[in-house]
């Protein structure tokens, strides 16, 4: 396996290219369908809504959200993943490329979704806070948001530090570790073909506790109304795999 190393601050600039579709080939439209249905029901998504999938990636959740009849927009930084999203949504969803810290929307959406831990990417906490402020600005007053995030306490107890697997004829070697000082979970990825390295990438996510995340959301004018610990509806606790959060924009 690779040795642990410092993750570059701009890791996300190159992490979501062609290699991503190999590493995460198992993250398909079919595997995302139950998650999308759960989130849509939780948020009460309907035909009358305008909704944003923030950091939509390949559009695997959008493909199922389309069934609600809502007016949908997908937003992502990666042109490679957006090209795949066009295929998965049959070009029936408005797709926009950009940085989550600079959303070109103001009070546009009645619902915003954030799936698959698409938050905490930036090394500077202020930049992560900025991303939430932008999300809030894009949400209309009284609008709803659904936020799917990692559970730090569960992750600390269950982190798989090394793994090797095959995907689409490639060998994927992953190494993971937690930086206690920065409270970030890091990963290095090596992709090999016939024992020859064809590419490598890195990932790093800030591990906000529930209380920290709630505080950041409240600072952005977003209030949590319900939580779950997984997509099977399990109540959230420090022992559940995920931190699923539903909320609204505006004071109680």
C-alpha positions as CSV (number, residue, x, y, z in Angstrom):
1,X,0.0,0.0,0.0
2,X,1.0,3.7,-0.3
3,X,2.4,5.5,2.6
4,X,0.4,8.1,4.4
5,X,1.1,11.5,3.2
6,X,-0.1,15.1,3.3
7,X,-3.2,15.7,1.2
8,X,-3.0,18.7,-1.0
9,X,-5.4,21.6,-0.1
10,X,-6.8,21.5,-3.6
11,X,-7.3,17.7,-3.7
12,X,-10.8,18.2,-5.1
13,X,-9.5,19.9,-8.2
14,X,-8.4,16.5,-9.6
15,X,-10.2,13.9,-7.5
16,X,-13.4,13.8,-9.6
17,X,-12.1,13.0,-13.1
18,X,-12.0,9.8,-15.1
19,X,-10.5,7.8,-12.2
20,X,-13.5,8.6,-10.0
21,X,-15.8,6.7,-12.4
22,X,-13.6,3.6,-12.0
23,X,-13.1,3.9,-8.2
24,X,-16.8,4.5,-7.5
25,X,-18.4,2.4,-10.3
26,X,-20.4,0.6,-7.7
27,X,-22.1,3.9,-6.7
28,X,-24.7,3.5,-9.4
29,X,-28.2,4.9,-10.2
30,X,-29.7,1.7,-8.9
31,X,-27.8,1.8,-5.6
32,X,-28.7,5.5,-5.2
33,X,-32.4,4.9,-5.9
34,X,-33.5,4.0,-2.3
35,X,-31.5,6.9,-1.0
36,X,-33.2,9.4,-3.4
37,X,-36.6,8.0,-2.6
38,X,-36.0,8.3,1.1
39,X,-34.8,11.9,0.8
40,X,-37.6,12.9,-1.6
41,X,-40.2,11.6,0.9
42,X,-38.5,13.1,3.9
43,X,-38.4,16.5,2.2
44,X,-41.9,16.2,0.7
45,X,-40.6,16.7,-2.8
46,X,-43.4,17.1,-5.3
47,X,-44.2,18.4,-8.8
48,X,-44.6,21.9,-7.5
49,X,-41.0,22.1,-6.2
50,X,-37.9,23.5,-7.7
51,X,-35.0,21.4,-6.3
52,X,-31.2,21.5,-6.4
53,X,-28.9,18.5,-6.1
54,X,-25.7,20.2,-4.8
55,X,-22.6,18.4,-5.9
56,X,-24.7,16.1,-8.0
57,X,-21.8,14.1,-9.4
58,X,-22.9,11.6,-12.0
59,X,-26.6,12.4,-11.4
60,X,-27.3,9.1,-9.8
61,X,-29.8,10.5,-7.3
62,X,-31.3,13.0,-9.8
63,X,-32.2,10.0,-12.0
64,X,-34.7,8.9,-9.4
65,X,-35.7,12.3,-8.1
66,X,-37.0,12.9,-11.7
67,X,-39.9,10.6,-10.9
68,X,-41.4,13.2,-8.6
69,X,-42.0,15.6,-11.4
70,X,-40.1,18.4,-9.6
71,X,-38.1,20.9,-11.6
72,X,-34.5,19.8,-11.0
73,X,-31.1,21.3,-11.2
74,X,-27.8,19.5,-10.7
75,X,-24.7,21.5,-9.7
76,X,-21.1,20.1,-9.7
77,X,-17.5,21.1,-10.1
78,X,-16.5,18.2,-12.3
79,X,-17.1,18.4,-16.1
80,X,-16.4,14.6,-16.3
81,X,-19.1,13.8,-13.8
82,X,-21.6,16.2,-15.3
83,X,-21.1,14.5,-18.7
84,X,-22.1,11.3,-17.0
85,X,-25.0,13.0,-15.3
86,X,-26.3,14.1,-18.7
87,X,-26.5,10.4,-19.7
88,X,-28.1,9.3,-16.4
89,X,-30.8,12.0,-16.5
90,X,-31.4,11.6,-20.2
91,X,-30.7,15.4,-20.5
92,X,-34.0,16.2,-18.8
93,X,-32.3,18.0,-15.8
94,X,-30.6,21.4,-15.9
95,X,-27.0,20.8,-15.1
96,X,-24.6,23.6,-14.1
97,X,-20.8,23.5,-13.5
98,X,-19.3,25.5,-10.6
99,X,-17.8,25.7,-7.2
100,X,-20.1,25.2,-4.2
101,X,-18.7,28.3,-2.6
102,X,-20.0,30.5,-5.4
103,X,-23.5,29.4,-6.3
104,X,-25.2,31.5,-9.1
105,X,-28.6,31.2,-7.4
106,X,-30.5,33.5,-5.0
107,X,-33.6,32.2,-3.3
108,X,-34.2,30.0,-6.3
109,X,-35.0,26.6,-4.8
110,X,-37.7,25.2,-2.5
111,X,-35.6,22.1,-1.8
112,X,-31.9,21.5,-1.7
113,X,-30.3,18.0,-1.4
114,X,-26.7,17.2,-0.5
115,X,-25.9,13.5,-0.9
116,X,-22.8,11.3,-0.2
117,X,-20.8,13.6,2.1
118,X,-20.5,16.5,-0.3
119,X,-19.4,18.8,2.4
120,X,-16.3,19.6,4.5
121,X,-13.9,19.4,1.5
122,X,-12.0,22.6,2.2
123,X,-9.1,22.7,4.6
124,X,-10.2,26.1,5.9
125,X,-13.3,25.9,8.1
126,X,-14.3,29.3,6.9
127,X,-14.5,28.0,3.3
128,X,-16.8,25.2,4.4
129,X,-19.0,27.7,6.3
130,X,-19.1,29.8,3.1
131,X,-20.4,26.8,1.2
132,X,-23.3,26.5,3.7
133,X,-24.0,30.2,3.4
134,X,-24.2,29.9,-0.3
135,X,-26.6,26.9,0.0
136,X,-28.8,29.0,2.3
137,X,-28.8,31.9,-0.1
138,X,-29.9,29.6,-2.9
139,X,-32.8,28.3,-0.8
140,X,-36.1,30.3,-0.7
141,X,-37.5,31.3,2.7
142,X,-39.2,28.4,4.3
143,X,-37.4,26.0,1.9
144,X,-36.3,22.5,3.0
145,X,-32.9,20.9,2.9
146,X,-31.8,17.3,3.1
147,X,-28.1,16.8,4.1
148,X,-26.4,13.4,4.0
149,X,-23.1,13.5,5.9
150,X,-20.6,11.1,7.5
151,X,-20.9,10.2,11.2
152,X,-17.6,11.1,12.8
153,X,-18.0,8.9,15.9
154,X,-19.0,5.9,13.9
155,X,-16.2,6.5,11.5
156,X,-13.6,6.7,14.2
157,X,-14.6,3.3,15.5
158,X,-15.1,1.5,12.2
159,X,-12.5,3.0,9.8
160,X,-11.0,0.5,7.4
161,X,-7.4,1.7,7.1
162,X,-6.5,-0.3,4.1
163,X,-8.4,-2.1,1.3
164,X,-7.9,-3.7,-2.1
165,X,-10.6,-4.4,-4.6
166,X,-11.3,-4.8,-8.3
167,X,-13.5,-2.5,-10.4
168,X,-14.0,-2.6,-14.2
169,X,-10.9,-4.6,-14.6
170,X,-8.8,-2.3,-12.5
171,X,-7.2,-3.0,-9.1
172,X,-8.1,-0.3,-6.5
173,X,-5.8,0.2,-3.5
174,X,-7.1,2.6,-0.8
175,X,-5.5,3.8,2.4
176,X,-7.4,5.8,5.0
177,X,-6.4,7.6,8.2
178,X,-7.8,10.2,10.5
179,X,-5.8,13.3,11.4
180,X,-6.8,14.0,15.0
181,X,-5.3,17.5,14.9
182,X,-7.4,18.7,12.0
183,X,-10.3,16.3,12.5
184,X,-10.2,15.2,8.9
185,X,-10.5,11.7,7.4
186,X,-8.1,11.3,4.5
187,X,-7.7,8.7,1.8
188,X,-5.2,8.0,-0.9
189,X,-6.2,5.9,-3.9
190,X,-4.0,4.0,-6.4
191,X,-5.5,2.5,-9.5
192,X,-3.6,-0.3,-11.3
193,X,-4.1,-2.3,-14.4
194,X,-2.1,-5.5,-14.8
195,X,0.1,-4.4,-11.8
196,X,0.9,-1.1,-13.5
197,X,-0.1,2.2,-11.9
198,X,-2.5,4.1,-14.2
199,X,-3.5,6.8,-11.8
200,X,-3.8,8.0,-8.2
201,X,-5.8,10.6,-6.3
202,X,-6.5,11.8,-2.8
203,X,-9.6,12.7,-0.7
204,X,-10.0,14.6,2.5
205,X,-13.1,15.6,4.5
206,X,-13.6,17.6,7.7
207,X,-15.4,15.5,10.3
208,X,-17.9,17.8,12.0
209,X,-19.7,16.5,15.0
210,X,-23.5,16.8,15.0
211,X,-23.3,19.8,17.3
212,X,-20.7,21.5,15.2
213,X,-22.8,20.9,12.0
214,X,-25.9,22.2,13.7
215,X,-24.1,25.3,14.8
216,X,-22.8,25.9,11.3
217,X,-26.2,25.4,9.8
218,X,-27.8,27.7,12.3
219,X,-25.2,30.4,11.5
220,X,-26.4,30.1,7.9
221,X,-30.0,30.5,8.8
222,X,-30.8,26.8,8.5
223,X,-32.7,24.9,11.2
224,X,-32.6,21.1,11.7
225,X,-36.1,19.5,12.1
226,X,-35.3,15.8,11.9
227,X,-32.4,13.4,11.8
228,X,-31.7,9.8,11.0
229,X,-28.7,7.5,11.2
230,X,-29.1,5.7,7.9
231,X,-31.4,5.4,4.9
232,X,-33.4,2.6,6.5
233,X,-34.9,5.2,8.9
234,X,-32.8,4.2,11.9
235,X,-32.7,7.0,14.5
236,X,-29.5,9.0,14.6
237,X,-26.9,8.2,17.3
238,X,-23.2,8.2,17.6
239,X,-23.3,4.5,16.6
240,X,-25.1,4.9,13.3
241,X,-23.2,4.9,9.9
242,X,-24.6,8.2,8.6
243,X,-25.8,11.6,9.8
244,X,-28.9,12.4,7.7
245,X,-30.4,15.8,8.5
246,X,-33.6,17.4,7.4
247,X,-34.3,21.1,8.0
248,X,-35.8,24.4,6.8
249,X,-34.6,27.8,6.1
250,X,-35.8,30.4,8.7
251,X,-36.3,30.8,12.4
252,X,-38.6,28.5,14.5
